[in-house]
């Protein structure tokens, strides 16, 4: 199996560092974007196997980016896990309506996120 590609769209450097460390022992290449527009551009150019998408992003929200990517022919097959720190009633529904494959709320444990990633990439 070739190396898996994961795109993490998150504006917080600390959160990116945690996920970078979490996935460092996995057979994957991690791409990172600090805003929604860059995330969409990277998803289009790299066609990752999985996207981890924060909701609160500069330039374009994570829900708007997810909605866009899940409607485009080249990227609609890519699973998107939406990550939010605003676990309010209805947020899960908003994420799923935007086209997310799954949803996780901050704070989450690293093992919880890794377990979710492996649901979509079991060979990781």
Beta strands, then each sheet from edge to edge (+ up, - down):
strand 1: 4-9
strand 2: 28-33
strand 3: 50-54
strand 4: 79-84
strand 5: 102-105
sheet 1: 2+ 1+ 3+ 4+ 5+
end
